[in-house]
Amino acid sequence: MIKFHYHTSRPRGVNKQGRSCHIYSDEGLGELMDWGEAHGFTRAWLQLSRQLPHFDAWGSMLKECRQRPAVDGGEGVTNEEIVKDMRAWRAKHIAGVR
């Protein structure tokens, strides 16, 4: 499922701090890439973090994301939920890799 983690941050190159969103999948990279391509997020925007691959959204992209859970069936998650998903992703994909 595509999930949305809303938080406050200052994305690189943005002078003003504000709301932003991590968009990620608890199913896998393929689902995230399919979602991104279907919603105008380019492959170059993908953050291939060791923590959890995700797209970052802010500004007008964030406004679009706020509409997506109702459209796509994704959900907003708490800090605790994203940490749980990050741990699960690391255990599945990089267990034992340092």
C-alpha positions in Angstrom: 0.0 0.0 0.0 1.2 3.5 -0.7 1.6 5.5 2.5 2.0 9.2 3.3 4.1 10.5 6.2 3.4 14.2 6.7 6.0 16.2 8.7 7.7 19.6 8.9 11.0 20.0 7.2 13.1 22.2 5.0 13.8 20.4 1.7 17.2 21.2 0.0 17.0 24.3 -2.1 13.8 25.5 -0.4 14.3 28.7 1.7 11.2 28.3 3.8 10.5 25.6 6.4 7.0 24.0 5.9 4.9 20.9 5.6 6.2 18.1 3.5 5.5 14.4 2.9 7.4 11.2 2.5 5.5 8.9 0.0 6.5 5.3 0.3 5.3 1.7 -0.2 5.1 -1.1 2.3 4.9 -3.5 -0.6 8.0 -2.7 -2.5 9.9 -0.5 -4.9 7.9 -1.6 -7.9 4.6 -0.4 -6.3 6.2 3.0 -5.4 7.7 3.5 -8.9 4.3 2.6 -10.5 2.6 5.1 -8.2 5.2 7.8 -8.9 5.0 7.4 -12.7 1.1 7.5 -12.6 1.2 10.7 -10.5 3.9 12.7 -12.3 6.8 11.9 -10.0 9.9 11.2 -12.1 12.4 8.4 -11.3 15.0 11.0 -10.6 13.0 12.3 -7.6 13.1 8.9 -5.9 15.1 8.9 -2.7 16.9 5.5 -2.6 17.6 5.8 1.1 19.0 2.8 3.1 16.2 3.6 5.6 13.3 3.4 3.2 13.0 4.3 -0.5 10.5 7.2 -0.9 9.5 10.3 -2.8 9.6 13.7 -1.0 6.7 16.1 -1.7 6.2 19.8 -0.7 4.6 22.9 -2.1 2.2 22.2 -4.9 3.1 18.5 -4.9 2.1 18.3 -1.2 -1.3 19.8 -2.0 -1.7 17.0 -4.6 -0.7 14.3 -2.0 -3.3 15.5 0.5 -5.9 14.4 -2.1 -4.3 11.1 -2.9 -5.2 8.9 0.1 -8.9 9.2 -0.8 -8.1 8.6 -4.5 -5.4 5.9 -4.2 -6.3 4.2 -1.0 -3.1 5.2 0.7 -3.0 6.4 4.3 -1.4 9.0 6.4 0.9 7.4 9.0 2.3 8.5 12.4 6.0 8.8 13.3 5.7 5.4 15.0 4.2 3.7 12.0 6.9 5.0 9.6 9.6 3.8 12.0 8.0 0.4 12.1 7.9 0.3 8.3 11.5 1.5 8.0 12.6 -1.3 10.4 10.6 -3.9 8.4 12.1 -2.7 5.1 15.6 -2.8 6.4 15.1 -6.3 7.9 13.8 -7.5 4.5 16.2 -5.8 2.2 19.5 -5.0 4.0 19.7 -7.5 6.8 23.3 -8.1 7.6 24.5 -5.5 5.1 26.6 -2.7 6.7 
